[in-house]
């Protein structure tokens, strides 16, 4: 019979109901739809056939304890998730904070994806600080080391480390779906010393960014300080991770030979606060150009 799972939470207990669906073909108990209370549910590939099975435990309406196993016999194969993208590391209070865009999967919703970060503080590929080995614990397998609460929304995820930014780190992150299939991203390097020369427009001493982390609840701002030697129009554009323009700021009046300031406060063109995540700032004033990542946090 074709089935899916609906989990409803109440104050003191939970109820699990199994209903018909088009996306799975479970073999299991025939008492579909009766549900159990004081329940728990575990997902996993019990029979190692690349699809998602489940176990439900609880108490039925007669007060009997139940442990029901549902094996998914659907022929549609569950593929590994796509690797996380838009990998980034920033200085957060003197320690490395790692960001990435949420991964996609053919069977698992973004909100149900988990992640495993692997970190090396010595050399590429060693992962001595946090191993890249994925453990599979008994029972409800909450594998990975990124709790769901550390996912800022359905598109941005982060891991706050206790590694000082004075250390160069090598890191990668795996996306893990609900059938425990996973895919690692390519390794990235986080270093205060660039591993390759920065773009020429970012080398000018006449333009710099201050506070590229915006805390919305503190109403902080990201500022660009610059000096020009002649009148010019200043423009600053903010893009999200999909390259969509979020905010455009222009400044026609500038002081010559002294420091000027232009800022972004984490709001879009309508004056509304943007979502948490990583944004790209592009600044231009005459021959001065600057491209920097800006992180918006709660």
C-alpha positions, 0 to 999 in steps of 0.5 A: 500500500502507498503511504506517507507519515504525518507527525503532529505534536501536542503539549504532553504527547505526540500522535503519529498517523500513517496515510496513503500517498503517491511517493512511497510504497510501504509494507507494514501493519494493516492498521493504517490511519489508526495512529499511536500516541506518546510516540516516536519515529525513526527514519532510515534505510533499514534494508539497504536498498537506497530508499527511506524506511521507518519505524514507529513506536507508541501506544494505540487507542486500546493502551497497547504498546506498538512497534511498527516497521514500514519497509519502502518497496518503491522502485524509485531510487533515492540519490545522494544529495547535491553538495553544499555550495557558496562556501564561506568563512568569516571572522566572528569575534576573533573565531572562524564561522563557516557558512554554506548554502543549503543543499538540495535532494531528490527526496529530502526537504531542505529543512530535514537535511543535516550536515557534517563539517570536517576541519583541519588546522594543519594541512589539506585533507587531514581533518585532525580538528573535526574528522570527516568520518560520518558515524551512524549512531543507534536508534534515531540516527541524527547523524552529522554534527550540525544541529538543526537549530544552527540552520538560519533558514532554509537556504543558509547554514553555519557552524561557529567554531572556537578556532582563532582566525590567526590559524589557517584552516582547511574545511569541507561540509557534507549534506546528509539526507534522511536516508543517510546518503551524503555528499561532501563539498570541495575543500576550502581554505579559510585564512587571514592571508589570502591564498591567491592575490586579491583582485586589483580593485581591492588593493587600493588603500583609499577604500576599505570595508568596516563591519562586514557582519550585520546584526539586525537586532543591534541595528548595526551597519556595514560601512565602506570608507573611501577617499577620492581626489575629484568629484564623482558619483558613488554607488553601492549595490547589494546582491543575494546568493542568487545574484538578485539585486537587493539594494542600490545606494547612490551618493552624489556629494563627496568630500575631496581628499578626506574620508567619506562613508557609505553604509548598508543597514541590512534592509532592502529597497522597500526598507524591510530587513533582509533574511539572514545569510551571505550577501555580496557588496559591490562598491564603485566610486570613480576608479575605486572598486570593492567587492566583499561578502557581507553576512547578516545575522539575527 
